[in-house]
């Protein structure tokens, strides 16, 4: 993006770096806006960046490349536990889950990726995902005829969704096709038990 304040900063810094070589002091003047850019005064909050990125993600009229870039930014933001927990208060869960149904495979992949990131070791977000009914959709993506890259992320999201959270594991087991379902009852608090399901799903890829 062509930001005039950042361009001013760049020009000033180049001129300033030459002073030690005997050049004249910088001719470029830093205005208030440029100084704000330098010191982060105009930086958006994580919450605002999450909302802004989601707006791009949702817009099908945007270039796919731009939507994927926004999704990548979004995923990095929700690696932070506080940001993941803020998905609910920012009303971002529903549009995120909706992307699991996108016509673009890469958007479905990123949606599953972000869900897996948000729910990893986080009971609050695991509960929200269950309440919103996303587990069956993840199971369908993981076990259906979707592209392998989508299925891999859906399986990873399921793995993070069900560990140490029995209700989500029970929901997943209720929707997993019989050919992928372990014969024994599974315990969400036993990682080896959960892996019986996850490994069967991965073996089917």
N, C-alpha and C positions, 0 to 999 in steps of 0.2 A: 504494500500500500504506500502511496506517495504522500508522506506526512511532511508538510513544510517545516514544522518545528524540529523534527528529527533531521531534516536536511540542513537546517540552520546549525544544529548541534554538530553535525558531521563536518560542515565547512569550518566552524569555529575551532574544532579540535584539530583539524589538519593544519590550520594557520598557527594555532598555539604550539603545536609540536615542532614547528620550524623556528620558533623564537630562540631556542637553545643553539641553533645553528647560525645565529646572527641575523635572522630575519626580523622585520619590523613586528611590533605587537599586532595581534589579530585586528583586522578591520571589521570583521563581522561582529555585530552586537547581539548579545543574547537577550531576547525580550522575555517577558514574564511567562509566556506560554512555553517557550523553549526551556526555560529554567524548570518549569513544572514537569516537562517531559523528562528532563535530566534527573530530577529528584523523585520522580514517581508521583507527582502531585495529581496527575490526571489518570492514574491507573484505576481500572475498574476493579470492583470487588470480585471475589471468586463467584459469589452468587450471581452477580450481573453477567459475568462471562459465561456461566453455565446457561443462563436464560438466553443470552444472545446466540450462543452456539446452537442451542436447541431450535431457535427460530430458523436458522439456516438449515438444520437437519430436516425439519418438517416441510420445507418448501420444495415441492417436486419441480417447480419451475427453475430452481437454481441448478447450476452445473453440478453434475454428479461429483466431480473432483472437489468442488468447494464444500459440498455436503459431507464428503468423506473426511476432508480436512477438519471440518467443524466437529465431526464425531471423534476424531483422533484427539482434538483439544479437550473435548468433553470427557473422554475416558481418562485422560491425564488428571483432570481436575477432580474427578470422583475417586481417584486413588487415595485422596485425603479422606479420612474417616468422617470428619465433620461435614465435608461437602457431600459425601454419600448420604449421610443422615439428613441433609437439607433437601434431598430430592423430593421428599414429601411436602415440606412446607413451601417449596417453590413450585409445586404442582407439575413436576417434571417426570414422575413415574409413568403416568398414562401415555404421554407422547413417546417416551422411550420404549415402552412395551409395544406400542403401535408399530414401531419400526421392525419388529419381528415379522410383520406381515408385508413389508415393503416388496415391491416388484423387483427391486434391485438386490441381487445376492450379497453384494458388498455392504449394503445397508443392513440387511438381516444379520450378517456376520458381526458388524460393529455393535448392533443392538444387543446381541447375545454376549459379546465381549464386555460391554459396559455393565450389563446386568451381573455377569460373573464377578466383575471388579467390585461392584457396589455391595454385593451380599456376602463377600468373602469374610468369614469370621465376624459376622455382624448380625446378631439376632434381630435387631430392630428392622433392618432392611429385609432380612429373610422373611419375617412376619408380613411385611408390607407386600412383598412379591407374592406370597401365598394368598393373601386377602384379595389381591387384584386378579387372581386367576391365571397367572402367567406360566405356572408349572406345566400344564397340559400342552401349551404352545411350544415350550422348550422341548418337551418330550417328542412332539410331532416333528419338530425340526431335526432333532437328534436321530430319529429312527425312520424318517421318511426318505423321500427321493431327492432331497435338496443336494446342493453342491457340497463336496467333502469339506471345504473350508468353513461353510456355514455349520455343518453337522459337528465339526470339531469344537467350535466355540459354544454351540448349544450344549454339548456334553460337558464342557468345562463349566458353563453357567449352572447346569444341573448339579454338578459335583459340589460347587460352592453353596448352592441353594439348600441342599439337603443335609449337609454335615452338621451334626450336633443340633438338628432341628427335626424331630420325628414327624410332626404334621406335614412338612414339605416332602419328606421321604415317602410317607404313606400316600400322599397325593401323586407323587411321581410313579410309584409302584402300581397305583390304580389305573394309570394311563399307558404304561409301558406295554407294548405288544408281547404276547406270550413267549415268542422266540427270543426275546431279549431279557426275560424276567428270571432272576434266580429262583430256585425252587424253595429255598428256606426264607423264613422271616428275617427282615433286616433291622439292625439296631443303628440308629443315626449317631449314637455316641461311640460306636465301635468303627474305627476307620477301616479296618479290614472287612467288616461287614458291608459298609457302604461301597467299598471297592469291588465287591462281587457284582454289583449293578454297573458301576462306572466302567469297569474293565470289560464287561460283556458288551456294553455300548461301543466302546472304542474298538473292540475286536471286530465289530460289524462294519467298520468303515472300509 
